[in-house]
Amino acid sequence: MAEKRDYYEVLGVDKNASAEEIKKAYRKKAIQYHPDKNPGDKEAEEKFKEAAEAYDVLSDPQKKARYDQFGHAGMAGQGGFSGGGFSMEDIFSQFGDIFGGAFGGGFGGFGGFGGNSRSGGRRVARGSDIRIKVKLGLADIVKGVEKTVKINKMVTCPDCHGKGAVSEADIKTCDHCHGTGVVTKIANTFIGQMQTSSPCPYCGGKGTKITNPCRKCSGTGLVKNAEEITFKIPAGVQEGMQLTIQGKGNAAPDGGVAGNLLVLIEEEPQKEGGLQRDGNDLVYTLNLSIPDAILGCSVEIPYIDSKLKIKVDPGTQPGKILKLRGKGIPEVNGYGCGDYLIYVQVYVPKRLDRKEKEIVEGWRNSSTFTPKS
């Protein structure tokens, strides 16, 4: 994998560049490598993404400060484009307004996200995320589990299939923006003509107007409905972890990208026979009688949904920890597993009958029962 280039080098600015200089430099690079100007050119596409990633960091004061101090290593886990895995759609959605009237009235023209088509220049709508909490017992955490939840969410209207209109014929191109979704104004200034673009106020930036709205969704293309969603929770999750189920949030208008379902993990109080969790280890306290501790024994101890039989050696001391390797909780990333730790306690009776006392008194002066230093 090629080493990342310095973000300042990517945009061609120095570290003391102002926010406006960084913005101008990004605009210049992105226009140079924009897919509309370089159709089918993979190298240009990568440079286009590289410039967007650099701008994402250097235009954000907090990210910029962290980058200046730690370099690329400081960007790990920061989210956004600098977190990796961003797409062309992300770039168009995030930075589209920086281009004004370029490329057919806005920032688009790749993979169906804009350009000179009827949808040109408009940002792709995105549905909102939905957050839920899921409680898990210890057995589910150790083994992983599949859950099915029923959620009331916004879904695509079944009558109009998201169009918002009774039929295709009821969707008309906006007369004011001619389907671009933006209006452009040219003003004369002392430095020459300046061009600015903004969402069309007559169609709300959609580029179309509905003349006969769908009665079920009132022209929004969305309705509320209950939906069952099934997803898998991996073994090893912990309290407070959040899982993201892509595309299972609220649907977006105009055929946009659905939001995500965010699942917050909660752990139920432990009920499995005295088992407790300590990180990725399982912990159990084993109470032995004095004879069993002295002579040794075989005992059954609770596990997740079964019993485990273990051997206790003769002379096992109170406080000893017996370890069953790999019998704990798996790492959530699938590498390694915790242990099952058994803390040994020896039960000492508070009351004895006369005969029992005589027996114990007989042990008192025995060298076998004298503590060894």
Contacts in CASP RR format, 6 or more apart in sequence:
PFRMAT RR
TARGET T0000
AUTHOR 0000-0000-0000
METHOD contacts of the structure
MODEL  1
MAEKRDYYEVLGVDKNASAEEIKKAYRKKAIQYHPDKNPGDKEAEEKFKE
AAEAYDVLSDPQKKARYDQFGHAGMAGQGGFSGGGFSMEDIFSQFGDIFG
GAFGGGFGGFGGFGGNSRSGGRRVARGSDIRIKVKLGLADIVKGVEKTVK
INKMVTCPDCHGKGAVSEADIKTCDHCHGTGVVTKIANTFIGQMQTSSPC
PYCGGKGTKITNPCRKCSGTGLVKNAEEITFKIPAGVQEGMQLTIQGKGN
AAPDGGVAGNLLVLIEEEPQKEGGLQRDGNDLVYTLNLSIPDAILGCSVE
IPYIDSKLKIKVDPGTQPGKILKLRGKGIPEVNGYGCGDYLIYVQVYVPK
RLDRKEKEIVEGWRNSSTFTPKS
4 72 0 8 1.000
5 50 0 8 1.000
7 53 0 8 1.000
7 54 0 8 1.000
7 57 0 8 1.000
7 58 0 8 1.000
7 67 0 8 1.000
8 14 0 8 1.000
8 15 0 8 1.000
8 17 0 8 1.000
8 54 0 8 1.000
8 58 0 8 1.000
10 29 0 8 1.000
10 50 0 8 1.000
10 51 0 8 1.000
10 53 0 8 1.000
10 54 0 8 1.000
11 22 0 8 1.000
11 25 0 8 1.000
11 26 0 8 1.000
11 29 0 8 1.000
11 51 0 8 1.000
11 54 0 8 1.000
11 55 0 8 1.000
11 58 0 8 1.000
12 25 0 8 1.000
12 29 0 8 1.000
13 21 0 8 1.000
13 22 0 8 1.000
13 25 0 8 1.000
13 58 0 8 1.000
15 68 0 8 1.000
17 25 0 8 1.000
17 58 0 8 1.000
19 59 0 8 1.000
22 55 0 8 1.000
22 58 0 8 1.000
22 59 0 8 1.000
23 55 0 8 1.000
23 59 0 8 1.000
23 98 0 8 1.000
26 51 0 8 1.000
26 52 0 8 1.000
26 54 0 8 1.000
26 55 0 8 1.000
26 59 0 8 1.000
26 95 0 8 1.000
26 98 0 8 1.000
27 98 0 8 1.000
27 99 0 8 1.000
29 47 0 8 1.000
29 48 0 8 1.000
29 51 0 8 1.000
30 48 0 8 1.000
30 51 0 8 1.000
30 52 0 8 1.000
30 55 0 8 1.000
30 95 0 8 1.000
30 98 0 8 1.000
30 99 0 8 1.000
31 37 0 8 1.000
31 99 0 8 1.000
31 102 0 8 1.000
33 44 0 8 1.000
33 45 0 8 1.000
33 47 0 8 1.000
33 48 0 8 1.000
33 51 0 8 1.000
34 48 0 8 1.000
34 102 0 8 1.000
34 103 0 8 1.000
35 41 0 8 1.000
35 44 0 8 1.000
35 45 0 8 1.000
35 48 0 8 1.000
35 88 0 8 1.000
35 109 0 8 1.000
35 110 0 8 1.000
36 103 0 8 1.000
36 108 0 8 1.000
36 109 0 8 1.000
36 110 0 8 1.000
36 115 0 8 1.000
37 44 0 8 1.000
38 44 0 8 1.000
38 45 0 8 1.000
38 48 0 8 1.000
45 88 0 8 1.000
48 88 0 8 1.000
48 91 0 8 1.000
49 86 0 8 1.000
49 88 0 8 1.000
49 91 0 8 1.000
52 81 0 8 1.000
52 86 0 8 1.000
52 91 0 8 1.000
52 94 0 8 1.000
52 95 0 8 1.000
53 81 0 8 1.000
53 82 0 8 1.000
53 84 0 8 1.000
53 86 0 8 1.000
55 95 0 8 1.000
56 63 0 8 1.000
56 80 0 8 1.000
56 81 0 8 1.000
56 82 0 8 1.000
56 94 0 8 1.000
57 63 0 8 1.000
57 64 0 8 1.000
57 67 0 8 1.000
57 75 0 8 1.000
57 81 0 8 1.000
57 82 0 8 1.000
58 64 0 8 1.000
58 67 0 8 1.000
63 75 0 8 1.000
63 78 0 8 1.000
63 82 0 8 1.000
66 74 0 8 1.000
66 75 0 8 1.000
66 78 0 8 1.000
67 74 0 8 1.000
67 75 0 8 1.000
75 82 0 8 1.000
75 83 0 8 1.000
76 83 0 8 1.000
77 83 0 8 1.000
80 86 0 8 1.000
81 90 0 8 1.000
81 91 0 8 1.000
81 94 0 8 1.000
88 110 0 8 1.000
88 111 0 8 1.000
88 113 0 8 1.000
89 113 0 8 1.000
89 124 0 8 1.000
89 257 0 8 1.000
92 107 0 8 1.000
92 108 0 8 1.000
92 109 0 8 1.000
92 110 0 8 1.000
92 113 0 8 1.000
92 114 0 8 1.000
92 123 0 8 1.000
92 124 0 8 1.000
93 123 0 8 1.000
93 124 0 8 1.000
93 126 0 8 1.000
95 107 0 8 1.000
96 106 0 8 1.000
96 107 0 8 1.000
96 108 0 8 1.000
96 121 0 8 1.000
96 123 0 8 1.000
97 107 0 8 1.000
98 107 0 8 1.000
99 106 0 8 1.000
99 107 0 8 1.000
100 106 0 8 1.000
100 107 0 8 1.000
100 182 0 8 1.000
100 195 0 8 1.000
100 196 0 8 1.000
100 197 0 8 1.000
101 182 0 8 1.000
101 184 0 8 1.000
101 195 0 8 1.000
101 197 0 8 1.000
103 109 0 8 1.000
103 115 0 8 1.000
103 121 0 8 1.000
104 115 0 8 1.000
104 116 0 8 1.000
104 120 0 8 1.000
104 121 0 8 1.000
104 180 0 8 1.000
105 115 0 8 1.000
105 120 0 8 1.000
105 121 0 8 1.000
105 180 0 8 1.000
105 181 0 8 1.000
105 182 0 8 1.000
105 184 0 8 1.000
105 197 0 8 1.000
106 114 0 8 1.000
106 115 0 8 1.000
106 120 0 8 1.000
106 121 0 8 1.000
106 180 0 8 1.000
106 182 0 8 1.000
106 197 0 8 1.000
107 121 0 8 1.000
108 114 0 8 1.000
108 115 0 8 1.000
108 120 0 8 1.000
108 121 0 8 1.000
109 115 0 8 1.000
109 116 0 8 1.000
109 117 0 8 1.000
109 120 0 8 1.000
109 121 0 8 1.000
112 119 0 8 1.000
113 119 0 8 1.000
113 124 0 8 1.000
114 120 0 8 1.000
114 121 0 8 1.000
114 122 0 8 1.000
115 121 0 8 1.000
118 173 0 8 1.000
118 179 0 8 1.000
118 207 0 8 1.000
118 208 0 8 1.000
119 207 0 8 1.000
120 179 0 8 1.000
120 180 0 8 1.000
120 181 0 8 1.000
121 180 0 8 1.000
121 181 0 8 1.000
121 182 0 8 1.000
122 180 0 8 1.000
122 181 0 8 1.000
122 182 0 8 1.000
122 205 0 8 1.000
122 206 0 8 1.000
122 207 0 8 1.000
124 252 0 8 1.000
124 256 0 8 1.000
124 257 0 8 1.000
125 252 0 8 1.000
125 253 0 8 1.000
125 254 0 8 1.000
125 255 0 8 1.000
125 256 0 8 1.000
125 257 0 8 1.000
126 252 0 8 1.000
126 256 0 8 1.000
126 257 0 8 1.000
126 258 0 8 1.000
126 259 0 8 1.000
127 154 0 8 1.000
127 249 0 8 1.000
127 250 0 8 1.000
127 251 0 8 1.000
127 252 0 8 1.000
127 256 0 8 1.000
127 257 0 8 1.000
127 258 0 8 1.000
127 259 0 8 1.000
128 154 0 8 1.000
128 249 0 8 1.000
128 250 0 8 1.000
128 259 0 8 1.000
129 249 0 8 1.000
129 250 0 8 1.000
129 259 0 8 1.000
129 260 0 8 1.000
129 261 0 8 1.000
129 262 0 8 1.000
130 151 0 8 1.000
130 153 0 8 1.000
130 248 0 8 1.000
130 249 0 8 1.000
130 250 0 8 1.000
130 259 0 8 1.000
130 260 0 8 1.000
130 261 0 8 1.000
130 262 0 8 1.000
131 262 0 8 1.000
131 264 0 8 1.000
132 149 0 8 1.000
132 151 0 8 1.000
132 261 0 8 1.000
132 262 0 8 1.000
132 263 0 8 1.000
132 264 0 8 1.000
133 263 0 8 1.000
133 264 0 8 1.000
133 265 0 8 1.000
133 266 0 8 1.000
134 147 0 8 1.000
134 149 0 8 1.000
134 233 0 8 1.000
134 263 0 8 1.000
134 264 0 8 1.000
134 265 0 8 1.000
134 266 0 8 1.000
135 266 0 8 1.000
135 267 0 8 1.000
135 268 0 8 1.000
136 145 0 8 1.000
136 233 0 8 1.000
136 237 0 8 1.000
136 265 0 8 1.000
136 266 0 8 1.000
136 267 0 8 1.000
136 268 0 8 1.000
137 267 0 8 1.000
137 268 0 8 1.000
137 270 0 8 1.000
137 271 0 8 1.000
138 267 0 8 1.000
138 268 0 8 1.000
138 270 0 8 1.000
138 271 0 8 1.000
138 272 0 8 1.000
138 275 0 8 1.000
138 277 0 8 1.000
138 304 0 8 1.000
139 272 0 8 1.000
139 304 0 8 1.000
139 305 0 8 1.000
140 233 0 8 1.000
141 235 0 8 1.000
141 236 0 8 1.000
141 237 0 8 1.000
141 238 0 8 1.000
141 267 0 8 1.000
141 277 0 8 1.000
141 329 0 8 1.000
142 235 0 8 1.000
142 236 0 8 1.000
142 282 0 8 1.000
142 304 0 8 1.000
142 328 0 8 1.000
142 329 0 8 1.000
142 330 0 8 1.000
143 235 0 8 1.000
143 304 0 8 1.000
144 232 0 8 1.000
144 233 0 8 1.000
144 234 0 8 1.000
144 235 0 8 1.000
144 236 0 8 1.000
144 237 0 8 1.000
145 232 0 8 1.000
145 233 0 8 1.000
146 230 0 8 1.000
146 231 0 8 1.000
146 232 0 8 1.000
146 233 0 8 1.000
147 230 0 8 1.000
147 231 0 8 1.000
147 232 0 8 1.000
147 233 0 8 1.000
148 228 0 8 1.000
148 229 0 8 1.000
148 230 0 8 1.000
149 228 0 8 1.000
149 229 0 8 1.000
150 226 0 8 1.000
150 227 0 8 1.000
150 228 0 8 1.000
150 229 0 8 1.000
151 226 0 8 1.000
151 227 0 8 1.000
151 229 0 8 1.000
151 261 0 8 1.000
152 224 0 8 1.000
152 225 0 8 1.000
152 226 0 8 1.000
153 224 0 8 1.000
153 225 0 8 1.000
153 226 0 8 1.000
153 227 0 8 1.000
153 249 0 8 1.000
153 250 0 8 1.000
153 251 0 8 1.000
154 222 0 8 1.000
154 223 0 8 1.000
154 224 0 8 1.000
154 250 0 8 1.000
154 251 0 8 1.000
155 222 0 8 1.000
155 223 0 8 1.000
155 224 0 8 1.000
155 225 0 8 1.000
155 227 0 8 1.000
155 251 0 8 1.000
156 162 0 8 1.000
156 221 0 8 1.000
156 222 0 8 1.000
156 251 0 8 1.000
156 255 0 8 1.000
157 164 0 8 1.000
157 214 0 8 1.000
157 216 0 8 1.000
157 217 0 8 1.000
157 219 0 8 1.000
157 220 0 8 1.000
157 221 0 8 1.000
157 222 0 8 1.000
157 223 0 8 1.000
158 216 0 8 1.000
158 223 0 8 1.000
159 214 0 8 1.000
159 215 0 8 1.000
159 216 0 8 1.000
159 217 0 8 1.000
160 166 0 8 1.000
160 214 0 8 1.000
160 216 0 8 1.000
160 217 0 8 1.000
160 219 0 8 1.000
160 221 0 8 1.000
162 214 0 8 1.000
162 217 0 8 1.000
162 221 0 8 1.000
162 222 0 8 1.000
162 253 0 8 1.000
162 254 0 8 1.000
162 255 0 8 1.000
163 171 0 8 1.000
163 214 0 8 1.000
163 221 0 8 1.000
164 210 0 8 1.000
164 213 0 8 1.000
164 214 0 8 1.000
164 217 0 8 1.000
164 219 0 8 1.000
164 220 0 8 1.000
164 221 0 8 1.000
165 171 0 8 1.000
165 210 0 8 1.000
165 211 0 8 1.000
165 212 0 8 1.000
165 213 0 8 1.000
165 214 0 8 1.000
165 219 0 8 1.000
166 212 0 8 1.000
166 213 0 8 1.000
166 214 0 8 1.000
166 215 0 8 1.000
167 212 0 8 1.000
170 210 0 8 1.000
170 211 0 8 1.000
170 212 0 8 1.000
170 213 0 8 1.000
171 208 0 8 1.000
171 209 0 8 1.000
171 210 0 8 1.000
171 211 0 8 1.000
172 208 0 8 1.000
172 209 0 8 1.000
172 210 0 8 1.000
172 211 0 8 1.000
173 179 0 8 1.000
173 207 0 8 1.000
173 208 0 8 1.000
173 209 0 8 1.000
174 181 0 8 1.000
174 200 0 8 1.000
174 202 0 8 1.000
174 203 0 8 1.000
174 206 0 8 1.000
174 207 0 8 1.000
174 208 0 8 1.000
174 209 0 8 1.000
175 202 0 8 1.000
176 183 0 8 1.000
176 200 0 8 1.000
176 201 0 8 1.000
176 202 0 8 1.000
176 203 0 8 1.000
177 183 0 8 1.000
177 200 0 8 1.000
177 202 0 8 1.000
177 203 0 8 1.000
177 205 0 8 1.000
177 207 0 8 1.000
179 203 0 8 1.000
179 207 0 8 1.000
179 208 0 8 1.000
180 200 0 8 1.000
180 207 0 8 1.000
181 199 0 8 1.000
181 200 0 8 1.000
181 203 0 8 1.000
181 204 0 8 1.000
181 205 0 8 1.000
181 206 0 8 1.000
181 207 0 8 1.000
182 197 0 8 1.000
182 198 0 8 1.000
182 199 0 8 1.000
182 200 0 8 1.000
182 205 0 8 1.000
183 197 0 8 1.000
183 198 0 8 1.000
183 199 0 8 1.000
183 200 0 8 1.000
183 201 0 8 1.000
184 195 0 8 1.000
184 196 0 8 1.000
184 197 0 8 1.000
185 195 0 8 1.000
185 196 0 8 1.000
185 197 0 8 1.000
185 198 0 8 1.000
186 193 0 8 1.000
186 194 0 8 1.000
186 195 0 8 1.000
187 193 0 8 1.000
187 194 0 8 1.000
187 196 0 8 1.000
188 194 0 8 1.000
199 205 0 8 1.000
200 206 0 8 1.000
200 207 0 8 1.000
202 209 0 8 1.000
203 209 0 8 1.000
206 254 0 8 1.000
210 219 0 8 1.000
213 219 0 8 1.000
214 221 0 8 1.000
216 223 0 8 1.000
217 223 0 8 1.000
220 253 0 8 1.000
221 253 0 8 1.000
222 250 0 8 1.000
222 251 0 8 1.000
222 253 0 8 1.000
229 245 0 8 1.000
229 248 0 8 1.000
229 261 0 8 1.000
231 243 0 8 1.000
231 245 0 8 1.000
231 248 0 8 1.000
231 261 0 8 1.000
231 263 0 8 1.000
233 243 0 8 1.000
233 263 0 8 1.000
233 265 0 8 1.000
234 332 0 8 1.000
234 334 0 8 1.000
235 329 0 8 1.000
235 330 0 8 1.000
235 332 0 8 1.000
235 334 0 8 1.000
236 280 0 8 1.000
236 329 0 8 1.000
236 330 0 8 1.000
236 331 0 8 1.000
236 332 0 8 1.000
237 243 0 8 1.000
237 265 0 8 1.000
237 332 0 8 1.000
238 265 0 8 1.000
238 267 0 8 1.000
238 279 0 8 1.000
238 332 0 8 1.000
239 265 0 8 1.000
239 266 0 8 1.000
239 267 0 8 1.000
240 264 0 8 1.000
240 265 0 8 1.000
240 266 0 8 1.000
241 264 0 8 1.000
241 265 0 8 1.000
241 332 0 8 1.000
242 262 0 8 1.000
242 263 0 8 1.000
242 264 0 8 1.000
242 265 0 8 1.000
243 262 0 8 1.000
243 263 0 8 1.000
243 265 0 8 1.000
244 260 0 8 1.000
244 261 0 8 1.000
244 262 0 8 1.000
244 263 0 8 1.000
245 260 0 8 1.000
245 261 0 8 1.000
245 262 0 8 1.000
245 263 0 8 1.000
246 260 0 8 1.000
247 257 0 8 1.000
247 258 0 8 1.000
247 259 0 8 1.000
247 260 0 8 1.000
247 261 0 8 1.000
248 258 0 8 1.000
248 259 0 8 1.000
248 260 0 8 1.000
248 261 0 8 1.000
249 258 0 8 1.000
249 259 0 8 1.000
249 260 0 8 1.000
249 261 0 8 1.000
250 258 0 8 1.000
250 259 0 8 1.000
251 258 0 8 1.000
251 259 0 8 1.000
252 258 0 8 1.000
252 259 0 8 1.000
267 277 0 8 1.000
270 276 0 8 1.000
270 277 0 8 1.000
272 302 0 8 1.000
272 303 0 8 1.000
272 304 0 8 1.000
272 305 0 8 1.000
273 302 0 8 1.000
274 284 0 8 1.000
274 285 0 8 1.000
274 302 0 8 1.000
275 282 0 8 1.000
275 283 0 8 1.000
275 284 0 8 1.000
275 302 0 8 1.000
275 303 0 8 1.000
275 304 0 8 1.000
276 282 0 8 1.000
276 283 0 8 1.000
276 284 0 8 1.000
277 283 0 8 1.000
277 329 0 8 1.000
278 341 0 8 1.000
279 329 0 8 1.000
280 328 0 8 1.000
280 329 0 8 1.000
280 330 0 8 1.000
280 331 0 8 1.000
280 337 0 8 1.000
280 338 0 8 1.000
281 328 0 8 1.000
281 329 0 8 1.000
281 338 0 8 1.000
281 339 0 8 1.000
281 340 0 8 1.000
281 341 0 8 1.000
282 327 0 8 1.000
282 328 0 8 1.000
282 329 0 8 1.000
282 338 0 8 1.000
282 339 0 8 1.000
282 340 0 8 1.000
282 341 0 8 1.000
283 341 0 8 1.000
283 343 0 8 1.000
284 301 0 8 1.000
284 302 0 8 1.000
284 340 0 8 1.000
284 341 0 8 1.000
284 342 0 8 1.000
284 343 0 8 1.000
285 342 0 8 1.000
285 343 0 8 1.000
285 345 0 8 1.000
286 299 0 8 1.000
286 301 0 8 1.000
286 312 0 8 1.000
286 322 0 8 1.000
286 342 0 8 1.000
286 343 0 8 1.000
286 344 0 8 1.000
286 345 0 8 1.000
287 345 0 8 1.000
287 346 0 8 1.000
287 347 0 8 1.000
288 297 0 8 1.000
288 299 0 8 1.000
288 312 0 8 1.000
288 316 0 8 1.000
288 344 0 8 1.000
288 345 0 8 1.000
288 346 0 8 1.000
288 347 0 8 1.000
289 346 0 8 1.000
289 347 0 8 1.000
290 346 0 8 1.000
290 347 0 8 1.000
290 348 0 8 1.000
292 299 0 8 1.000
292 312 0 8 1.000
293 312 0 8 1.000
293 315 0 8 1.000
293 316 0 8 1.000
293 317 0 8 1.000
293 318 0 8 1.000
293 344 0 8 1.000
293 346 0 8 1.000
294 314 0 8 1.000
294 315 0 8 1.000
295 314 0 8 1.000
295 315 0 8 1.000
296 311 0 8 1.000
296 312 0 8 1.000
296 313 0 8 1.000
296 314 0 8 1.000
296 315 0 8 1.000
296 316 0 8 1.000
297 311 0 8 1.000
297 312 0 8 1.000
298 309 0 8 1.000
298 310 0 8 1.000
298 311 0 8 1.000
298 312 0 8 1.000
299 309 0 8 1.000
299 310 0 8 1.000
299 312 0 8 1.000
300 307 0 8 1.000
300 308 0 8 1.000
300 309 0 8 1.000
300 310 0 8 1.000
301 307 0 8 1.000
301 308 0 8 1.000
301 309 0 8 1.000
301 310 0 8 1.000
301 342 0 8 1.000
302 308 0 8 1.000
303 327 0 8 1.000
303 340 0 8 1.000
308 324 0 8 1.000
308 327 0 8 1.000
308 340 0 8 1.000
310 322 0 8 1.000
310 324 0 8 1.000
310 342 0 8 1.000
312 322 0 8 1.000
312 344 0 8 1.000
316 344 0 8 1.000
317 344 0 8 1.000
318 344 0 8 1.000
318 345 0 8 1.000
318 346 0 8 1.000
319 343 0 8 1.000
319 344 0 8 1.000
319 345 0 8 1.000
320 344 0 8 1.000
321 341 0 8 1.000
321 342 0 8 1.000
321 343 0 8 1.000
321 344 0 8 1.000
322 341 0 8 1.000
322 342 0 8 1.000
322 344 0 8 1.000
323 339 0 8 1.000
323 340 0 8 1.000
323 341 0 8 1.000
323 342 0 8 1.000
324 339 0 8 1.000
324 340 0 8 1.000
324 341 0 8 1.000
324 342 0 8 1.000
325 339 0 8 1.000
326 336 0 8 1.000
326 337 0 8 1.000
326 338 0 8 1.000
326 339 0 8 1.000
326 340 0 8 1.000
327 337 0 8 1.000
327 338 0 8 1.000
327 339 0 8 1.000
327 340 0 8 1.000
328 337 0 8 1.000
328 338 0 8 1.000
328 339 0 8 1.000
328 340 0 8 1.000
329 337 0 8 1.000
329 338 0 8 1.000
330 336 0 8 1.000
330 337 0 8 1.000
330 338 0 8 1.000
331 337 0 8 1.000
331 338 0 8 1.000
352 360 0 8 1.000
363 369 0 8 1.000
END
